[in-house]
Amino acid sequence: MKKENINEDFVETKLIEWLEKNGWKISNKSKKKNEGGIDIRGYRHGRTIWIEAKGDRKRYHQAVHDSFTSAIGQILYRMKEDQKYRYYGIAIPASWENVWKRKIKEMEYAWKQLRLRIYLVHKNGKIEMKNYRKMLK
């Protein structure tokens, strides 16, 4: 696993740019650093999307592994039964994909229930969106 030095701010910024290019209106761009709540919240065509973003830290391997359970916990905490038109996702550096796939396969049943989208952010700013099925392959 190669460290790319993609911090959370970079992940958020690039994903917001990508979402806006794809017609999403971002409603919390003015959120301040260390402010609580979901990292990215957007809407389009009567649907909303909530995305938790994670990025590299000084302790790289710890960041990759700890961010997995942290992000899922944050998403679960925010899920509401009455929000059937809401998508939930997690944005991470693309270099984390293989580690996260292994972890996801260990919790296949729960992952299918969550139906989360994963946004892989590359160092060049490219974004790949993978639905829950692609992460189980």
C-alpha positions, 0 to 999 in steps of 0.5 A: 500500500503506497502512501499518497499524502492525500489529506481529508481537506484534499479529498473533500475539495476534489469531491465537492468539485466533482459533485458540482460538475455532476449537478449536485448542489452542495449545501454545507460548503461553508462548514468550518474545519473541526465543525461537527456534522457530515462532511459533505451534504448535497442535493439534486432532483429531490435526493440528498447525499451525505458523504463522510470524508477521510484522508491520510495522517502522519500514522498512515497505516493507522489512518487507513484502518481506523478510518474504516470503522470511524466513517461507518460509525459516523454514517450509521449515526446519521442514518434515519428511517424516514430518509429513503431518498438519501444516499450515503457515501464515504470518500477516501484516498484511492490508495486505500481501496484494496485494504477497504475492500478486504474489510468490506468483504469481511462484513458482506451482509452488513455492507449489502444492507448499508448500500454505501457509495465509496468515492476514491480520490486520486492524487491527480484529483480524479474521482471514481465512484463505486457502489457497494456491489463493486466494493464486494468484487 
